Amino acid sequence: MDAPLITLDPAANTTDVYAFVTTKNLTKYLTVALSVYPHEEPGVGPNRYNFDDRVLYRIHVATGASLPTAAKPKPTAPPTATFEFSFRNTFKTRSTIAESYIGQIGSVNDEAQNLTQHYTVRRIGPGTATTTLFPDAIVPPNNQGLVTPLYNQNDDGENRAKEGVASHAALDTYTKSAIFTSPLGYQVFAGQRDDGFYADVQSIFDLDFGFAGANKPFDSQGGYNVHTIVLNIPIEELGGDQQVAGVWATTCRRSTTTLRPTGGAITGGWVQVGRQGNPLFCEAVVPIVDKDLYNRGPIANDPLRFNKYALAPELATLLGAQMDRRTNRTDLAGIFIPDIIKVDLSTSAARLAGGTQSNAVADDSGFHRLGIFGGDTLISNIQTGFGGGTVPGGWPNGRRFGDDVLDIAVIAILSDLRTSPPMIFGSPTTDIDRVTGNDIGYNKVFPYAATPLNGRNRQHD
């Protein structure tokens, strides 16, 4: 929440972007996700957090000639595909103070779900070609509690939200009913979810890099929700899996809006107000002077504007990194510049996280929250990687729900990945901030993000 202008606009404020390879029924997908609206308090009343019908949400995927790199920040083609999500609001009745719910909701968009959001998903690309993938998908209700019992354990609104599951059939009714599949094989979900990012961010901005104190570990996002869009893209729709894809997201608002006394409005074109690629880049690497510029600017500007921050991250000094690891960090610049998440599509499916609670489904065998630093790797058919095609099983090769991105980033900063072999800080069990798991288990099936936390029964750290 530290980029000055976008903190004033939570519905357009991107919190996290995810991208990873999955498979289902012999079909290989690039799964991408965008979360917005940080720190949704589940216990607020009414639970009126929503996607903004005046914001255009975009997820961009670039491959081949459209893939930006540090050497080619302005690729010879636009993104292979830009997926646009636009929302509209409908009410069953406006003659009530019960804005979101006028009774217990038994199914998505029934008469008790007063406020319902519908949305359209369009694919732009290749070139300017436009395809409407989903003309009228529906957002499920937020998890208020008693009026949304099916989100919660034993279908009881007094209980905490259900842990993640390992099969589509086991998903809660609301989530299952809000997954849509297109004739081209795409799948989409958009709705409130638990904030799947876990870390002691509070301590970093409290300048406590020892993560000390009686109240530790402290998950700053524990107990909060976000709004998340998840899209399954058949990899064949991107030209096949023998390539690397770059993924990032933007949010846009109209440049101007003129209201008319007779009703309606005249609007200007879309302008970018938010941007997200890799986790932590704008928040922990880019200084205040350029944070707003980052959010408004194109990725083509990254090598010129932001390369210097990746090469000499201030955080390396604050963390007490060795002197030779504070400058010329070409290894970090290779990850962050330009700021897109790079995903090797040629690997097998990513290993998925379950949860740390006793009633959560188990992690996939071989999954590790620290990715390659914990021995969780994949084999590429198109990259040499770290030898023999070995690439990270999670971020910075894509990003999965469950990746401990703060620990991975800090370990990378304190390590030296420029050497061969790399000089790695710590061990495969290194725990930087003492937060080692999310507050609720993830789903191991689409939409992967965890159940939204119950407004009546949740716990902040």
N, C-alpha and C positions, 0 to 999 in steps of 0.2 A: 504493500500500500504506500510506497514511497515515491512513485513518479508523480510529480505535483498535480498536473491537470487531470489525469485519468482517475485519481482517487476521488474526484468530485462526481464521477460518473460510473457508479458501481455496475450497472447493467451492461456497460461496454468494457468494463475492466477485466481483461483476460487474466486468469490466475494460472492455468496450466494447459499445456498441449501434450498429447500423447500420440505415439505412432509405433506400431509393432505388427509383426507378421502373425497371422492366425490361419487356421484351417478348419473347415467344416464340410462334412460330406464330400471329401476329396476336392473341394474348391479352396484355393488359396486366396487369402484376403490381405490387404493392407488395412488394418484397423486404425482409424484416427479419431481423436477426441479433442474437444475444446471445452474448458470450464470457464465460467464468468461469475461475477457477483461474489466477491470474497466475503467470508465471515457472515453467512446467513444464519441468524440466530433462530434455531428451530422453535423456541418458546415464545416468539413474538406473536402478537395477535392484532389483526388477522395475519395469517401467513401469506403475505402479499408479494413475496419475491417472485419475479417472473422474468422471462426474456422480454426485452423491450420491443414493442412493435414499431418503434421508430429507429431501431438499430438494424443494420445489415451485418450478419455474422458470416465470415468467410474462412474456409479452410483451403489452403493452397497445396498442391502436390506437383512437384517438378521432377522430370526425368530427362535423360538424354540431353539434347541441345538446350532444353529449358532449365537444366539444373545449374543454379549459380554456385560458383566456387570462388575462393580467394583470388585465383588467377583470372577468373572470368565472372566478375560480379554482375555484369550485364549480359546475360545469356542471349543467344541469337533467336530465341523464341519465347513467347509468354509461357506461364506455367502450363504443364500438360493438362491440368484440370484445376479449375477453381470451383469449389462447391459453395453455393450461396444459400443461406438459411434466412428466410423472412417470416415473421410471425404476425398474427392478427388475433385480437381478443373478441370473444363473444360472451354474453351474459344470458342466463335463463331469465333473470329478472333484475331490474335495477331498483325496484321498490322494496328494498330491504337493506338493513345495515350489515347483513351476513354476506359480505362481498364474495368470498371464495367458496363457502360451503353453506348449503341451506338444509343439510341433513347428512346422515351417514352415507358415504359413497360406497355403493356395491360394485360398480364397474365404471371404467373410464368414460367420462362424458355423460353419465346418467343425470337424471333431473336434480340430484343433490349437488352435483358439481356446478355451482353457479357460474364461476369464471372458468372458461375453457379456452386454452390457446390452441389455435390451428397454425400449421406452418407449411411452407412450400420449400422444396429443395431443388435447386437447379444446378446443373453442371455446365460450366463455361469452358470450352475447349474440346478438341484442339482448335487453336485459333479463336475465332469469335463464335464458333458453333455453340448453340445453346440447347440443352436437353432438360426438360422438366422430369426429374426422377420421381418426385413425390409431390402431387398437387395439393394434397389436403391431409397431411399427417396430424396427429393430435398429441398434445402434451398431457401426461397424467397429473393428478392433483399432487400438491405438496403434502408432506407428512405432518399433519396437524396433531393427530393423536386419536381421540375417540371417533372423530368423523372419518378417519382413514385407517380403520383397524387392520386392513389386510396387508399393510406394510410391516406390521409388527408381530413379534413372536406370539404364537398361538392365536393369531388373528385378533389380538386383544389390544386396543388402543392404550391401555394402561401399561403395557410392557414396552421394552426397548425394541428398536428396529431389528428386523431379522438379519442374521448374519448372511454372508454370501453363500451361494450354492454352486453345485458342480454340474447341473443339468438345466436345460431350458424348462422342463416340466416343473422343476422345483422353484422357479422364480415366483415372486408374489404376483397376484392377479393384476395389479395396476401396471407393473413393469412389463409383464408378459403381453398385456393388451396394447401397450404403446410401442411395440416393436413392429416396424413395417418393412415389407420386402417388395422391391420393384421387379417388373418383368425382366430387367437386365441383371438381376441378381444382387443388387445393392440392398443393404439393410440399414435402417436408421432408428435412432432413439433420441429423444430430447426431453429432458425433465430435470427435476431436482434430484440430486445425489449427495451422498456424504462427500465431504472434501477429502479426497484420497491422498493429498499431500501431507506428509507428517514430518515435523522437524521442530527444533527449539529455535525458531526464528527470533523470538523475544530476546533471548540471551545475546544474539549477535548484535542487535541494535541497542542492547543494554551494555555493549562493549565487554561482555563477559564471555571471553573465548575459552575459558576453562569449563563453561557450562556447569557452574558450581551452585551450591546453596541447598537448603533443606527441602525445597519444593521441586527438586529434580528427580527423575526426568520430567520435562514439561513439553508436551505437544501443543504448540501454539494454536494449531487448527483443530485440536480435539474437541468434539462436540458441535462442530459447525457444518453447515451444508454449503453447496454451490449449485449452480445450474449448469448442466453438462449436455453437450451434443456429442453423440457417438455415431460414426459412420463406418460400415464395412464396405470396402471397395474391392470388387474382384480384381485381382492383380492383372488378369488378362485385359481388363479395361484400361490398364496403364501401359500396355505393350509387352507384357510378360515379366517374368521374375529374374531374368539375367541382367540386372541393373540395380543401381542405387537410386532411391527416391529421396527428395528433400521435402520436408513438411513444415509449414508455419501457418499462423492464423492471424487475421486482422478483424477489427470491428470498425464500422463506418457509420457516420451520421450525415444527414443532409447539411449542405453548406449553409442554406438559408431556409427559413419557413415563414411564409407570409400568411397570416390568418385573415379571412374575409368576413365582414359582418353578416353576409348571407349564408355563411357556413362553408366548410371545406377549407382547403389551404393550397397555396402555390409553393412548391418546393424546388430547391436547387439540386445540384448533383451530389453524389456521395463523396465524402471526404474521410480519409482514414484518421481515427482517433486513438486506436489501440493496436498493439502488435505483440506477438509472442512466438518464440521459437524454442530454444533450449531453456530449461529451468534456470533461474537465478541470474541470468546474464544482465538484464536491465537492473534488477534489484541489487545485486551484489558486486557487479563489475563496473557498470556505467555510472559516472558521477552525476550529481544533481544538474550541472550545467547542460548536460546532453540527454537527460532522461525523457523530457517531453519531445525532443527532436527524434529520439529513437522511436517513440510510439507513433509519431506522425510520418516517419520517413520510410522510404522503400529499402528493401534489403540490398539493392544495388549500391547504396551509400555506405554500407557497413565497412568495407575495407578502408575507405578514406576517413570516415568519421570515428570508428570505434576500434579499429585494429590496435591502436596504441594502448587501449585499456586492457585488452586481452593479453598483449605482450608484456605488460607490467602491471598486473592487478594489485590494487591497493590492499586487497584482502590478504595477499601473500605476506605483506609487511605486518599487518595487524595480527595475523596468526603466528608470526615469528618464524616464517620459513627461512631456510638458509639463504645467505646473500645471493648465491648463484641461481636461486630459484625465484628471484623477484623480478628479473628482467629477461628480455629476449625469450619469452615463453611461446615459442613457435608451436609447441605442442597444444597449448590452450587456444591459441589463435586458430589452429586447425580445426578445433571443435566449434568455436563460437563465431568465427568469421567466414562467410556471412552467417547470420544467426538463424539457421534452419536446423531442424532435427534430421539427420541423415539416417536412412534405414536401408540396410542391405536386404533386398527382396529375394536373393537367391538362397538364403538359409532356410532351414526347417522352421516350423512355428516357434515363436518365443515361449519360454517356460513362464507360467503364470503364477501369481501370488494368490494364496487363499487368505488366511488370517492368523492372528496370534492368540485369539480367544479360544477357550477350551471347546466351545461348540462351533467353531469355524471350520470350514473345509480346509484340508491340508494344502500347502504349497505343492506345485508340481515338483516331481523329483528333479533335483539339480538346480532348482531356483535358488538364487541368493540375492538378498536386498542390495548387496554391494556390486552386483554384476560381475564384471571381469576381475575386480579386486577380491571377490569372494569365490573365484573359480567357476563362475557361471558364464560359459562361453558357447558360441555357435560356430559352425564351419561355413565359410563363404565359398561359393563356386566361382567368384569373379574378383576377389581381392586377396592379396597376400596376407593382409592383416598382420598379426604378431607372429607369423610363421605358420605354414601349413593351412592358411586360410582362416586362422583363429581370429574371431572378432568378438566383441563384448556381447553377452547375452541380453543385456539391457542398455540403458543410457550409458554412453553417448551413441550406441548403435540403436537408434529408435529410443523410445521411452515407454515403459510398461507401468500400469498401476502396481504399486508396491516397490518400485525402485526407490532406494533411499538416496535421493538426488543430492541432499545437502552433504551427507557423508561422502558420497562419491566425488563431489566437487572439491571438498576440502582435502580429501586424500590426494586427488590429482594435483591440487595446488602445492601441497607439501611434498609431493613426489617429484621425480624428474623423468618425464616420459620421452625426453629427447635422446636419452642414452640407449644403447643396445647391449645387454638387456636393460629395460627401464629400472630405475631405482625407486622402488615403491615404499611409501611411508606406511608403517604399521604392519599388520598381519591380516589374513582373511577374516578375522573376527573383530577388526578394529571398529570401535564405537565412538564416534566423535562427540555427538550431542546427547548420547544415552537414550535417544528415542529410536527404537528399533522396529516399530511396527505401527500400523494404523489402528484407530480406535474401534474399527469394525471390519470384519472380513470382506474381501472383495468377491465379486462373482467371477467364476472361471468360465462363464459363457457370456455371450453378448447380452447386455451392453458392458459387462466387465466392471464398471464403476459400482461402488457399494450402495446399498439401500439408503435412502435419505433418513437422517436421524429424526426421532420422534420428538415433536414439540412438547409433549407431555412428560417424556421420560428419556432424558439424555444427560450426559455428564461432560462438563468442561474440565480440562486438566487443572 
